[in-house]
């Protein structure tokens, strides 16, 4: 499945947001729309295959509002 995304960017953002705070957490994907907008915007962008997103990058993006186009 090269080039195909699995799930919604907001779902990925919700999972990452929860895991950044607590690795033992259970994520409720019914409320994925509450995920930080900066993380959602990050996962809406195209990235190179196997691009590394460090914890520092994810924490920074979580606190940063998405760029306007």
C-alpha positions in Angstrom: 0.0 0.0 0.0 2.6 2.5 -1.0 1.3 6.1 -0.8 -1.9 5.2 1.0 -2.8 6.7 4.3 -4.5 4.6 6.9 -7.0 6.3 9.1 -7.7 10.0 9.5 -5.0 12.5 10.4 -7.1 13.6 13.4 -7.2 10.0 14.7 -3.4 9.8 14.4 -3.1 13.1 16.1 -5.4 12.0 19.0 -3.3 8.8 19.5 0.0 10.7 19.5 -1.4 13.5 21.8 -2.5 10.9 24.3 0.7 8.9 24.2 2.9 12.0 24.7 1.2 12.4 28.1 0.9 8.8 29.2 2.2 5.6 27.4 -0.3 3.5 29.3 -3.3 5.4 28.2 -6.4 4.2 26.3 -7.4 6.4 23.5 -11.1 7.2 22.7 -11.2 7.7 18.9 -14.8 8.7 19.0 -13.5 12.2 20.1 -10.6 12.4 17.6 -11.9 15.8 16.4 -10.7 17.2 19.8 -7.0 16.4 18.9 -4.6 19.4 18.8 -5.0 21.2 15.5 -1.2 21.5 15.0 -0.8 17.7 15.2 -3.7 17.1 12.9 -2.2 19.6 10.4 1.2 17.8 10.6 -0.4 14.5 9.7 -2.3 16.1 6.8 1.1 16.9 5.2 3.0 14.5 3.0 6.2 13.2 4.4 9.0 11.1 3.0 8.6 7.4 3.8 10.1 6.6 7.2 10.5 10.3 8.1 11.4 10.6 11.8 9.2 12.8 13.9 11.0 13.2 17.2 9.3 13.7 20.5 10.5 17.3 20.6 9.0 17.9 17.2 5.7 16.4 18.2 5.5 18.4 21.4 6.3 21.6 19.6 3.7 21.0 16.9 1.1 20.0 19.5 1.4 23.5 21.0 1.6 25.4 17.7 -1.5 26.4 15.8 -1.5 25.2 12.2 -0.1 27.5 9.5 -2.7 29.4 7.4 -2.4 29.0 3.7 
